[in-house]
Amino acid sequence: MIITISGTEGAGKTTVAKLLAEKLGYRHYSTGDILRQLAIKMRITINDLMVAAETDKSIDRDIDRFSKELGEKEDNFVIDSRLAWHFIPKSVKIFLDADLKTRTERVFRQRREEEKFETIEEAMKKMKERETVNLGRYKKAYSVTYLDKKNYDLVFDTTKTTAEEVVEKILRFIQKR
């Protein structure tokens, strides 16, 4: 079984995907981790990388090809990625969301190396900018939006739940399938 986890920034995609993969004994992949590593290597922020991806199509093409090939060659893994549901159509598609305030607080607490912001207000502004850029890129390239919840088998709001609770709900859902 392949499980794709998409969602909004700060909703818990990577945390949930790692825990779920561990519980299932599956491998875990994260296109966000790949992008963050690329931003660090290029010595730019993740926001700047997303802006660069608007003109440098190779950034998205490489990530998208990775997801598609992974879905064709492997089984029994969990991947967190905004678009893996699109490139791996045979997957169980999960979408995670949370209210903007909660998501911003989570992202601000993490303060990753490639995300440079000093205040929670700045973090929220950059998150909104990145979402707008991403939505535009994905719509232009694939005519899809990852925010359309009709694309998913299970949609979950993580605002007031722990990652462990989300994983348990996903496990119950996939056991019923």
N, C-alpha and C positions, 0 to 999 in steps of 0.2 A: 504494500500500500504506500502511496505517495501522498503526503499532506503538505499543501501549500498554505502558508499563513501570510495574509496581506493585512493592510490596515493603515491607520494614520500614524504619524510620527509620535512616539511617546506612548502609544497604546499598549506596548508590551510584546510586540511581535517576536523579537529575538529572545527575550526572557522566556516567554511561553514556548517558543519553538525548541529551545534548548532543553527545557524541562520535559516537554512532551517526547522528544527524541530519546532522552535518557530513560523515561518510563517504558517506552516501547522497545528499547534496545536498538534504535535506528540511528543512522548517521544524521548529523545536522549540518545544513548549509545556510549561509546568510549572504545575500547579495549586498546588503548594507555593510557588512564587514569588508567585503571586497572593495566597495566604493570608498569606505573610510581609509583603508590601507592605501588606495590610489591617491586620495587627497593628501595624506601624510607624505607619501613619496614625492608628490608634486609640490609639496610645501604650500598648499592652499587650503582654505576652509572647504567644508563639504558644500556650503552654499555656492562658493565660487566654482566648485567642480560641477554642480548642477547647471549653473549658468554656462559654463564651458561646453557642457553636453548639448546645449541648444544648437551650437554650431559645429562641434566635433562629434559627428554621428558615430564614430568608432567606439566611444565610451559606452553608449547604450547598446550598440550592436554586439560588443564583446560580452556584456552581462547577459543580454537576451539569448545569445547563442549558447552561453554556459548553461542557462536554465533549460533551454530546449533540449540540448544534448544530454543533460543530466536526466531529464524525464524520459528520454528514449533509451538510455543505456543502463540506468540503475532502477532499483526498486527498494522499498522499505527505507525511506528517508523523509525527513521533515525539512522544508526550506522556507525561510522567511524572506519575502520579497514582495514588493508592491505588485509586480506583474507576473510572477511565476504561475498563478492561476491561468493566465492567458496562454503561456507557452507550454504548460503541462496540463492539457485539458482533461486527462484521465485522473487527475488528482482529486482528493477530498479538499474542497476549497473553504478556508476559514477566513473570516474578516474580523479584525479587532478594532475597536474604536473606544474613545473616552472623551469626556468633555475637554475643551481647550485648556482650561485652567489646570486640570490634573495632568494633562499631557505635558504642558509647559513646565510645571514643577518637576516632573520626572526627568525631562531632558535637562533642565537646569541643574538638578542634583548630580547628574552623570558628568556634565562638563567635560566631554571628550576632547582630546587634544586637537582634533581637526575642526571643532566647533568653538569659535571664539566669541563669547559674549560675557559681559560683566554683570548685567542685571537680568532679572526675570522678564522685565518688559522687553528688553532687547532680544532675549531668547524667543519670546512669543512672536515678535516682529519677524525674526529670521525664519521661524518655523512656518509662518503664514506665507512668506515670500517663497520659501522652498516648495511648499505645497502648490502654490500657483504655477511656479516654473515646471514642476513635475507634471501636473495635470495637463498643461499646455503641450509639453513634449510628447506625452503618451497619447494624447488625443490626435496630435498631428501625425505621429509615426504609425499608430495602430488603430486609430478611431475607437479607442476604449478609454474608460475612466475606471480606475481602481476604486473609486468611491461609490460606484453603483452597486448597491448591495444585492441586486438581482444576480450578480455574477457568482455568488457564493452559496455554499450548502449550509453554512452556519455563520451567523453574525452574532457577535458578543460585545457588549459594552463592559469595559474593564474599569470604569471609573471607581466603583466602590467594591472591587473584588481583588483578591490576591492572585498572583500568577498561578499558584497551586490550585485555587478554586477554578480558574479558567481551564487549566489542564484537565481537572477531573470532569468538567462539563464536556470537553472535547472527547475525552476517553469514553464517556457514556454515549455520546453521539455516534462515535465510529463503531462502538460495539453493537449498536442497533442496526447498522447498515448491513 
